[in-house]
Amino acid sequence: MVSIKDVAKEAGVAISTVSKVLNNYPNVSENTRSKVMEVVDRLGFVPNAVAASLSSKKMGRVALLIKLNLETEASDEISMQYISGAVHRAKELQLDIITVFASMIEDMTVEEVTNYFESQGIKGIIVYGLTTKDKVVHKLIKSEHFKMVVIDAPMTGDSTSCVSVDNVQAQYDVAKKTITENKCKKVLYISGDENGYVTAQRLEGIKKLCAEKKLKLTVRSGKFSELKAREITMKYAKNHHCVVCASDLMAIGAMKALIDMDIFRPVCGFDGIILMGYVGKQMNTVKQDFVKISEEALDELNRLMQGEPGREVILPHTLVRMKYEDIIK
């Protein structure tokens, strides 16, 4: 079996340099990196972590590429549910799995990102939280170098699938329920990050509803921030009959603002996170099963790695009213 020592000798560099290249250290020249990777490919060198995975008869290594929500001090419950679902399904499928946070690769070129994942023996990648601004990840998807599944972004191809709920219909449904129950005519809608794919889809859902019902709609960008949603609510809620939010976190910010203002306006959210049960007021929301979504993404990635073409997978959503009694064990 080829060793890292063999690679270093053939490339004419130190063993530590080979290690730095395989682990994508930034302080390695492109010339050295190219020379080492050429030898790695030619000799068929497999790093120890990958060799261990293969020797245990696992089918491959996959990466979870996760973007944390930095707009809040609250723990990122959604990401943790995603990871939980992926780890559970990966064990069943005998897939080795690593977690990579988007901040770790945000300053890399697509070539550097490719080298990084290759050095880890990655065959497939699941992308969570992709936005239109993530150009390197878009290039990675377009290259089709890896099998990839994208959560909540409408992208498909020979090597790429997407998994999500129907965000347009889900936003339409939860807003309609809230507006109908309270006979609202003027709607304040707090949208998410303008660079997010779900933001555009959910905005389409509320616009469709308000056009059908001939409702007055005011849209303001909350950037998925609890604080920003609070500020928007304080400024605009008095002149509207309800507040529809594109996420639960923003709905919590809106509801807390209304309590401080000592006025009642119905509020609805989107996601179904546990924190909604602690806010003190029941709100309609879209319940997404993030564990199930991640499990489905692993199934889809496994299918791609077996040579099947990419496709769009739409999972069901439900409408709920989060209560404290429902979330305590």
C-alpha positions in Angstrom: 0.0 0.0 0.0 1.3 3.5 -0.9 2.2 5.6 2.2 2.4 9.3 2.8 6.2 8.8 2.9 6.2 7.4 -0.6 4.2 10.4 -1.8 6.6 12.8 -0.2 9.7 11.1 -1.7 8.2 11.0 -5.2 7.2 14.7 -5.0 10.5 15.7 -3.5 8.9 17.4 -0.5 8.7 16.8 3.3 6.0 14.5 4.7 4.6 17.5 6.6 4.1 19.3 3.3 2.1 16.4 1.9 0.0 16.5 5.1 -0.6 20.3 4.7 -1.7 19.8 1.0 -4.1 17.0 1.9 -5.6 19.0 4.7 -5.8 22.1 2.5 -3.5 24.4 4.6 -3.5 27.9 3.1 0.3 28.5 3.3 1.2 26.1 0.5 2.1 27.4 -2.9 -0.1 26.4 -5.8 2.9 24.9 -7.6 3.7 22.6 -4.6 0.0 21.7 -4.1 -0.3 20.7 -7.8 2.9 18.7 -7.7 1.8 16.8 -4.6 -1.7 16.1 -5.9 -0.4 14.8 -9.2 1.7 12.3 -7.3 -1.3 11.4 -5.0 -3.4 10.7 -8.1 -0.7 8.8 -10.0 0.3 6.6 -7.0 -3.3 6.1 -5.9 -2.6 7.3 -2.4 -5.5 7.0 0.1 -5.2 9.0 3.4 -5.5 6.9 6.5 -9.0 8.2 7.5 -10.3 7.2 4.1 -8.6 3.9 4.0 -10.2 3.1 7.4 -13.6 3.9 5.9 -13.0 1.7 2.9 -11.6 -1.2 4.9 -14.7 -1.2 7.0 -16.7 -1.8 3.8 -18.5 1.5 4.0 -19.9 2.8 0.7 -18.3 6.2 0.9 -17.7 9.4 2.8 -20.1 12.3 2.6 -19.9 15.9 4.0 -22.6 18.0 5.5 -21.9 21.6 4.5 -23.8 23.7 7.0 -24.3 27.5 7.3 -25.1 28.6 10.9 -27.5 31.4 11.5 -25.3 34.2 12.9 -28.2 36.7 13.1 -29.2 35.4 16.6 -27.7 34.5 19.9 -30.1 31.6 20.2 -28.8 28.1 19.5 -29.2 27.0 15.9 -31.9 24.3 16.6 -32.5 23.7 12.9 -28.9 22.9 12.1 -28.7 20.5 15.0 -31.8 18.7 13.8 -30.3 18.5 10.4 -27.1 16.9 11.7 -29.1 14.5 13.9 -31.1 13.2 10.9 -28.1 12.9 8.7 -26.0 11.0 11.3 -28.9 8.6 12.0 -29.5 7.8 8.3 -25.7 7.6 7.5 -25.3 4.9 10.1 -28.1 2.9 8.5 -26.6 3.3 5.0 -23.1 2.6 6.3 -21.8 5.9 5.1 -19.0 7.8 6.8 -19.9 11.4 7.5 -18.2 14.6 8.4 -19.5 18.1 9.2 -18.1 21.2 7.5 -19.2 24.7 8.4 -19.5 27.2 5.5 -17.2 29.6 7.3 -14.4 27.1 7.0 -14.4 27.4 3.2 -15.8 30.9 2.5 -12.3 32.3 1.6 -11.3 29.4 -0.7 -11.5 29.1 -4.4 -13.5 26.3 -6.0 -10.3 24.5 -6.7 -9.2 24.8 -3.1 -12.6 23.6 -1.9 -12.5 20.6 -4.3 -9.0 19.7 -3.1 -10.1 20.0 0.5 -13.0 17.6 0.0 -11.0 15.2 -2.1 -8.3 15.1 0.6 -11.0 14.0 3.0 -12.2 11.3 0.6 -15.5 12.9 0.1 -17.8 11.4 -2.6 -21.0 13.3 -1.9 -22.0 16.6 -0.2 -25.3 17.8 1.3 -25.6 21.6 1.3 -27.7 23.4 3.9 -28.5 27.1 3.8 -27.3 27.9 0.3 -27.9 31.5 -0.9 -27.4 33.3 -4.2 -24.2 34.9 -2.8 -22.5 31.5 -2.2 -20.7 31.6 -5.6 -18.0 29.1 -4.8 -20.6 26.5 -3.8 -22.6 27.2 -6.9 -19.4 26.6 -9.0 -18.8 23.4 -7.1 -22.4 22.2 -7.9 -22.0 23.2 -11.6 -18.6 21.3 -11.9 -20.4 18.0 -11.0 -17.2 16.9 -9.4 -19.2 15.5 -6.4 -22.6 14.1 -6.1 -24.6 16.8 -4.2 -28.0 17.3 -2.6 -29.1 20.9 -1.9 -31.7 21.6 0.8 -34.2 24.4 0.1 -32.7 25.5 -3.2 -34.2 24.6 -6.6 -31.2 23.0 -8.3 -31.2 19.7 -10.2 -28.8 18.1 -12.7 -27.2 14.8 -13.5 -25.2 14.9 -10.2 -27.5 17.2 -8.1 -30.8 16.8 -6.4 -32.8 19.2 -4.2 -34.9 18.4 -1.2 -37.4 20.8 0.5 -41.0 21.4 1.4 -43.2 23.4 -1.0 -42.3 26.8 0.5 -44.7 28.7 -1.7 -47.7 26.6 -0.7 -46.7 26.3 2.9 -46.4 30.1 3.3 -49.8 30.5 1.5 -51.4 27.9 3.9 -50.2 29.3 7.2 -50.9 32.9 6.3 -54.4 32.0 5.0 -55.2 30.2 8.2 -54.1 33.1 10.3 -55.7 35.8 8.2 -59.0 33.9 7.9 -59.3 33.2 11.6 -58.8 36.8 12.4 -60.5 38.5 9.4 -57.5 40.5 8.5 -57.4 43.0 5.7 -54.0 44.7 6.1 -51.0 42.3 6.3 -47.5 43.1 7.4 -45.1 40.5 6.0 -41.6 40.2 7.4 -39.5 38.4 4.8 -36.1 36.6 5.3 -32.7 37.1 3.8 -33.1 38.6 0.3 -30.3 36.3 -0.9 -32.1 33.1 0.3 -34.0 30.9 -2.1 -36.7 30.2 0.5 -37.2 33.9 0.9 -38.3 34.4 -2.7 -40.5 31.3 -2.6 -42.2 32.3 0.6 -42.7 35.8 -0.6 -44.4 34.4 -3.7 -46.8 32.5 -1.4 -47.9 35.5 0.6 -48.2 37.7 -2.6 -50.4 35.0 -4.2 -52.7 34.9 -1.2 -53.0 38.6 -0.8 -53.8 39.0 -4.5 -56.5 36.3 -4.4 -58.1 37.8 -1.2 -57.5 41.4 -2.3 -55.6 42.2 0.9 -53.3 45.2 1.4 -49.7 43.8 1.8 -46.7 45.6 3.2 -43.4 43.7 2.9 -40.3 44.5 4.9 -37.0 42.5 5.1 -36.3 40.9 8.5 -33.2 39.0 7.3 -34.2 36.1 9.5 -33.3 38.2 12.5 -35.3 38.3 15.7 -34.1 41.8 16.5 -34.8 43.1 13.0 -38.3 41.6 13.1 -38.9 43.3 16.5 -37.9 46.7 15.0 -40.1 46.3 12.0 -43.1 45.3 14.2 -42.6 48.3 16.5 -42.6 50.6 13.5 -45.4 49.2 11.3 -47.7 46.8 13.3 -50.1 49.5 14.6 -51.3 50.2 11.0 -51.8 46.5 10.1 -54.2 43.7 11.2 -51.7 40.9 11.5 -48.0 40.1 11.2 -46.9 37.2 8.9 -43.2 36.1 9.4 -41.0 34.0 7.1 -39.5 32.3 10.1 -40.4 31.4 13.7 -37.4 33.3 15.1 -38.8 36.5 13.5 -42.3 35.7 14.7 -40.9 35.5 18.2 -39.3 38.9 17.8 -42.6 40.3 16.4 -44.7 38.8 19.2 -42.4 40.2 21.9 -42.6 43.6 20.3 -46.4 43.5 20.3 -46.5 42.5 24.0 -44.2 45.5 24.8 -46.4 47.8 22.7 -49.4 46.4 24.6 -51.4 45.8 21.5 -52.8 42.5 20.0 -52.1 41.5 16.4 -52.1 37.8 15.3 -48.7 36.6 14.3 -47.7 33.5 12.4 -44.2 32.0 11.7 -42.6 29.3 9.6 -40.5 26.3 10.7 -41.9 24.9 13.9 -38.9 25.3 16.2 -39.1 24.4 19.9 -38.5 28.0 21.0 -42.0 28.9 19.7 -43.5 26.9 22.6 -41.8 29.2 25.1 -42.9 32.6 23.7 -46.0 32.7 25.9 -48.5 33.2 23.1 -49.7 30.5 20.7 -49.0 31.2 17.0 -49.7 29.3 13.8 -46.6 28.1 12.1 -45.5 25.7 9.4 -44.0 22.5 11.0 -41.0 21.2 9.0 -39.5 17.9 10.0 -35.9 18.8 9.7 -34.7 15.4 10.9 -36.8 13.8 8.1 -35.6 16.3 5.5 -32.0 15.4 6.3 -32.7 11.7 6.3 -34.3 12.1 2.9 -31.3 14.1 1.7 -29.0 11.2 2.7 -31.2 8.7 0.9 -31.1 10.9 -2.2 -27.3 11.3 -2.0 -26.9 7.6 -1.7 -29.1 7.2 -4.8 -26.9 9.7 -6.7 -23.8 7.9 -5.6 -25.2 4.7 -7.1 -25.4 6.4 -10.5 -29.0 7.6 -10.6 -29.8 11.1 -12.0 -30.7 14.1 -9.9 -34.3 15.1 -9.2 -36.5 17.4 -7.1 -37.9 15.9 -3.9 -40.8 17.7 -2.2 -41.7 16.7 1.3 -45.0 17.4 3.2 -45.5 20.2 5.7 -48.1 20.6 8.4 -49.7 23.6 10.2 -49.5 23.7 14.0 -49.9 26.0 17.0 -46.9 25.5 19.2 -47.7 25.1 22.9 -45.5 24.7 25.9 -47.3 21.6 26.9 -46.5 20.0 23.5 -42.7 20.4 23.7 -41.9 19.4 27.3 -41.2 15.8 28.0 
